[in-house]
């Protein structure tokens, strides 16, 4: 008979699973680890990583929802438009797949 997961365990697993899925995605991973030392805007990330801007915005939104990135600051363009500078909140991620569920260790970005 298998052990049933409690609601807090299930919620923790869901978040862990979502973070693992984000880290497994090539574009998300490239974005996340390209902004560990210095923040960048979505447009800069798009150009530097050669990823379509719409994809960059989607991945940034997903990573921000998982709190893997943060808005380092808001900038104002010469045309008066506001834009965000994003920075990674982690510098390293270790994933271990063991029974009954995977474990995830994230190293904070300093």
VMD Tcl script that draws the C-alpha trace (Angstrom):
set ca {
  {0.00 0.00 0.00}
  {1.48 3.35 -1.02}
  {1.70 6.31 1.32}
  {-0.72 9.14 0.56}
  {0.67 12.63 0.21}
  {-0.67 15.33 2.50}
  {-1.83 18.65 1.04}
  {1.34 20.55 2.16}
  {3.53 17.81 0.64}
  {1.54 17.95 -2.58}
  {1.88 21.75 -2.80}
  {5.63 21.51 -2.17}
  {5.90 18.84 -4.84}
  {3.96 20.96 -7.31}
  {6.32 23.93 -6.83}
  {9.39 21.69 -7.01}
  {8.02 20.08 -10.15}
  {7.33 23.45 -11.78}
  {10.86 24.68 -10.97}
  {12.38 21.48 -12.37}
  {10.30 21.87 -15.54}
  {11.47 25.50 -15.89}
  {15.10 24.44 -15.45}
  {14.65 21.65 -17.98}
  {13.55 24.18 -20.61}
  {16.56 25.36 -22.64}
  {15.31 28.90 -23.15}
  {14.31 29.42 -19.51}
  {17.63 28.05 -18.33}
  {19.57 30.26 -20.76}
  {17.67 33.34 -19.58}
  {17.97 32.46 -15.90}
  {21.70 31.84 -15.88}
  {22.58 34.73 -18.21}
  {21.35 37.24 -15.63}
  {23.15 35.93 -12.53}
  {25.94 38.51 -12.49}
  {24.27 41.45 -14.26}
  {20.63 42.26 -14.86}
  {19.22 42.65 -18.37}
  {16.03 43.83 -20.02}
  {13.83 41.53 -22.06}
  {15.03 43.20 -25.27}
  {18.71 42.70 -24.33}
  {18.06 39.05 -23.48}
  {16.29 38.54 -26.80}
  {19.22 39.96 -28.78}
  {22.00 38.35 -26.72}
  {20.42 34.89 -26.59}
  {18.83 35.01 -30.06}
  {15.41 34.12 -28.65}
  {12.24 35.79 -29.97}
  {11.12 38.68 -27.75}
  {7.66 37.17 -27.22}
  {9.28 33.95 -25.96}
  {11.58 35.91 -23.66}
  {8.60 37.73 -22.12}
  {6.74 34.44 -21.59}
  {9.75 32.75 -19.98}
  {10.45 35.81 -17.80}
  {6.85 35.78 -16.63}
  {7.08 32.08 -15.75}
  {10.42 32.52 -13.94}
  {9.14 35.56 -12.05}
  {6.04 33.64 -10.94}
  {8.31 30.90 -9.56}
  {10.40 33.63 -7.84}
  {13.55 32.45 -9.62}
  {14.11 35.98 -10.95}
  {13.33 39.42 -9.65}
  {12.96 42.90 -11.04}
  {16.27 44.49 -10.12}
  {15.11 47.97 -11.13}
  {12.79 49.92 -13.37}
  {14.31 52.05 -16.12}
  {12.89 54.86 -18.21}
  {13.67 55.01 -21.92}
  {14.38 58.26 -23.71}
  {10.85 58.00 -25.14}
  {9.42 57.90 -21.62}
  {8.55 54.19 -21.52}
  {9.16 52.15 -18.38}
  {10.89 48.80 -18.62}
  {12.20 46.21 -16.18}
  {15.73 45.02 -15.60}
  {15.62 41.37 -14.50}
  {18.15 39.53 -12.36}
  {18.38 35.88 -11.33}
  {17.75 35.08 -7.68}
  {19.74 31.85 -7.95}
  {23.28 31.09 -9.08}
  {23.09 27.30 -9.04}
  {20.49 24.54 -9.09}
  {21.02 20.90 -8.09}
  {18.33 18.38 -8.92}
  {18.33 14.89 -7.47}
  {15.88 12.27 -8.68}
  {15.20 9.74 -5.95}
  {12.19 7.83 -4.74}
  {9.53 8.87 -3.87}
  {10.02 12.38 -5.31}
  {12.78 14.59 -6.75}
  {14.64 17.04 -4.54}
  {15.82 20.46 -5.56}
  {18.57 22.59 -3.99}
  {18.85 26.20 -5.14}
  {21.86 28.39 -4.30}
  {20.94 32.05 -3.78}
  {22.53 34.63 -6.03}
  {24.71 37.13 -4.19}
}
mol new
graphics top color blue
foreach p $ca { graphics top sphere $p radius 0.5 }
foreach p [lrange $ca 0 end-1] q [lrange $ca 1 end] { graphics top cylinder $p $q radius 0.2 }
display resetview
